Amino acid sequence: MAKQPVIKPTLVIVAAQKGGVGKTTTARLLLHWLSESKRQHAAFDTEHPVGSLARFYPKVTEVVDITKVADQARIFDTLAAAREGTVLAVDLKAGLFFDVLSMMEDLYIFRDAREGNYRLVFLHVLGSSVESINEIEETMERFRGAVHVAVRNVASGANMSRWDQSRTRERFLAEGGVEIDIPSLDPLAYQAVDDASATFRDFVDNKDPNGEDQQHSYTLRAYVRRWLLISMTQLDRLGL
């Protein structure tokens, strides 16, 4: 009988220095993918003290202050003790990206990932501004040992043409970076999910967060269902 491959624990950090680019939407899609894939997972929301991700996924999400050592330990000690195949997701607060990269270098997180103790994936969410492109340019050298993923999040309304035509993108892809696209969801459908404080799955299934039947719009649920299907094919490419 062939020996089954060992699936290392994985830490996925959804990040961007700039706010308003759709980090939490991307994190919610990631948790949807993990749930639908039946993967053992947990999440950390760094929008302390009240996190947006925790509002939609309270059963698997812990709100932490990643600037505090005790809360850093909550994340990285959990990773070190995680069972094979477990995925930990971190929704990183805007403005902390560069600081957290430096902290992870100081704590040898990248080194341990290079040595094969776990898998480290960064979903770097892009906006349409020059600042987002500069973020990629300034951080590429720091991801040795991690999978660096540029998330083209047109769902946030960003125009990706500037990124598409940039030399930074050419270099990013040439050096092994991965690129995925999050499609745009109709604003009415997105707002309906937000108002319901429901997961995407609960909304599509016409349920509230407690599993009770609801009367969500059939049409808006169909838009969300289609959007999820396309988005999940993109996350499949990460090989989690």
C-alpha positions in Angstrom: 0.0 0.0 0.0 1.3 3.4 -1.0 2.3 5.6 1.9 0.0 8.6 2.3 1.8 12.0 2.0 2.0 14.1 5.2 0.0 17.3 4.9 1.7 19.9 7.0 -0.3 22.4 9.1 -0.8 25.6 7.1 -0.9 29.2 8.3 -2.7 31.5 5.8 -2.4 35.3 6.4 -4.8 37.6 4.6 -3.1 40.9 4.5 -2.5 44.4 3.0 -1.0 47.5 4.4 -3.7 49.6 2.8 -7.3 49.4 4.1 -10.5 49.0 2.1 -9.1 46.5 -0.5 -11.3 43.6 0.6 -9.2 41.6 3.1 -12.1 40.5 5.2 -14.1 39.5 2.2 -11.2 37.3 1.1 -10.8 35.9 4.6 -14.5 35.0 4.6 -14.2 33.3 1.3 -11.2 31.3 2.6 -13.2 30.1 5.6 -16.1 29.2 3.3 -13.6 27.1 1.2 -12.2 25.4 4.3 -15.7 24.6 5.6 -16.9 23.2 2.3 -13.7 21.2 1.9 -14.2 19.7 5.4 -10.7 20.9 6.5 -9.9 21.2 10.2 -9.5 25.0 10.6 -9.5 28.0 12.9 -9.2 31.7 12.4 -7.8 34.7 14.1 -9.2 38.2 13.6 -6.7 40.9 14.4 -9.3 43.8 14.2 -9.1 44.0 18.0 -11.3 44.5 20.1 -14.3 43.8 17.8 -13.5 42.0 14.6 -15.5 41.8 11.3 -14.5 38.3 10.5 -15.6 37.1 14.0 -19.1 38.5 13.3 -19.6 36.0 10.5 -17.7 33.1 11.8 -17.9 33.3 15.6 -17.6 29.6 16.2 -14.1 29.2 14.7 -12.7 32.8 15.1 -10.8 34.3 17.9 -10.2 38.1 18.1 -6.6 38.9 19.0 -4.4 41.9 19.3 -1.4 40.7 17.2 0.8 43.6 18.6 0.7 41.8 22.0 3.1 39.0 22.8 0.4 37.0 24.5 -1.8 37.1 21.4 1.1 36.3 19.1 1.5 33.2 21.2 -2.2 32.3 20.6 -1.5 32.2 16.9 2.0 30.7 16.6 1.7 28.3 19.5 -1.5 27.0 18.0 0.3 26.5 14.7 3.2 24.7 16.3 0.8 22.3 18.0 -1.6 21.9 15.1 -2.5 18.5 13.8 -1.5 17.4 10.2 -3.8 19.1 7.6 -5.0 21.9 9.9 -5.3 25.3 8.4 -5.1 28.5 10.5 -6.3 31.7 8.9 -5.4 35.2 10.1 -7.3 38.3 8.9 -4.6 40.9 9.4 -5.6 44.5 10.4 -4.7 47.2 7.8 -1.6 49.2 8.7 0.1 46.3 10.4 1.5 44.3 7.4 5.1 45.5 7.4 5.3 45.4 11.2 4.0 41.8 11.3 6.4 40.7 8.6 9.3 42.0 10.7 7.9 40.4 13.8 7.6 37.0 12.0 11.2 37.3 10.8 12.4 38.0 14.3 10.5 35.0 15.6 12.0 32.7 12.9 8.5 31.9 11.5 9.8 32.1 7.9 12.9 30.1 8.8 10.8 27.3 10.3 8.5 27.3 7.3 11.6 26.9 5.0 12.7 24.0 7.2 9.3 22.3 6.5 7.7 22.6 10.0 4.6 24.0 8.4 3.4 25.7 5.3 3.1 29.5 5.2 0.8 31.3 2.7 0.2 35.0 2.3 -2.9 36.2 0.5 -1.7 39.8 -0.4 -4.9 41.6 -1.3 -4.4 44.3 -4.0 -6.2 47.5 -4.5 -6.0 49.6 -7.7 -3.7 52.3 -6.3 0.1 52.7 -6.8 0.5 52.0 -3.1 -0.8 48.4 -3.5 1.7 47.8 -6.3 4.5 49.3 -4.1 3.5 46.9 -1.3 4.3 44.0 -3.5 7.5 45.5 -4.7 8.7 46.3 -1.2 7.8 42.9 0.3 8.8 40.4 -2.4 12.3 39.8 -1.0 10.8 39.0 2.4 8.8 35.9 1.5 11.4 33.3 1.1 9.9 30.2 2.7 6.3 31.4 2.1 3.9 31.2 -0.8 3.2 34.8 -1.8 -0.2 35.2 -3.5 -1.4 38.4 -5.1 -5.2 38.5 -4.8 -6.7 40.6 -7.6 -9.8 41.7 -5.7 -12.1 43.2 -8.3 -14.9 42.5 -5.8 -13.8 45.7 -4.0 -14.3 47.7 -7.2 -10.5 47.9 -7.9 -9.4 48.5 -11.4 -6.5 46.0 -11.9 -5.2 47.5 -15.2 -2.3 49.3 -13.5 -1.2 46.1 -11.8 -1.6 44.1 -15.0 0.7 46.4 -16.9 3.3 46.8 -14.2 6.9 45.5 -14.2 6.3 44.6 -10.6 3.7 42.0 -11.7 6.2 40.6 -14.3 8.8 40.2 -11.7 6.4 38.8 -9.1 5.2 36.0 -11.4 8.7 35.3 -12.7 9.9 34.8 -9.1 7.2 32.2 -8.4 4.4 34.4 -7.1 0.9 33.1 -7.5 -2.1 35.2 -8.7 -5.8 34.6 -8.1 -8.9 36.6 -9.0 -11.8 37.3 -6.7 -14.7 38.2 -8.9 -17.2 41.1 -8.3 -20.4 40.3 -6.5 -23.5 42.4 -7.1 -23.6 45.1 -4.4 -27.2 44.4 -3.5 -26.3 40.7 -2.9 -23.2 41.6 -0.9 -25.2 44.0 1.3 -27.9 41.4 1.9 -25.4 38.9 3.2 -23.8 41.7 5.3 -27.2 42.7 6.8 -28.0 39.1 7.7 -24.6 38.7 9.5 -24.6 35.3 7.9 -22.0 33.1 6.3 -22.2 32.9 2.6 -23.3 29.2 3.0 -26.1 30.2 5.4 -27.3 32.9 3.1 -27.4 30.6 0.1 -29.2 28.0 2.1 -31.8 30.6 3.3 -30.7 30.2 7.0 -29.8 32.6 9.7 -26.6 32.2 11.8 -28.5 29.9 14.2 -29.7 27.6 11.4 -33.3 28.9 11.4 -35.2 29.3 8.1 -35.2 32.8 6.6 -36.8 34.5 3.6 -33.7 35.8 1.8 -34.2 36.9 -1.8 -34.1 33.9 -4.2 -32.5 36.1 -6.8 -29.8 37.5 -4.5 -29.1 34.0 -3.2 -28.5 32.9 -6.8 -26.0 35.7 -7.3 -24.1 34.7 -4.2 -24.2 31.0 -5.2 -22.7 31.8 -8.6 -20.1 34.1 -7.1 -19.0 31.5 -4.6 -18.6 28.8 -7.4 -16.3 31.1 -9.3 -14.4 32.2 -6.2 -13.9 28.6 -5.0 -12.2 27.6 -8.2 -9.7 30.4 -7.6 -9.0 29.2 -4.1 -8.6 25.7 -5.3 -5.5 26.8 -7.1 -3.7 27.4 -3.8 -3.5 23.7 -3.2 -4.4 23.9 0.4 
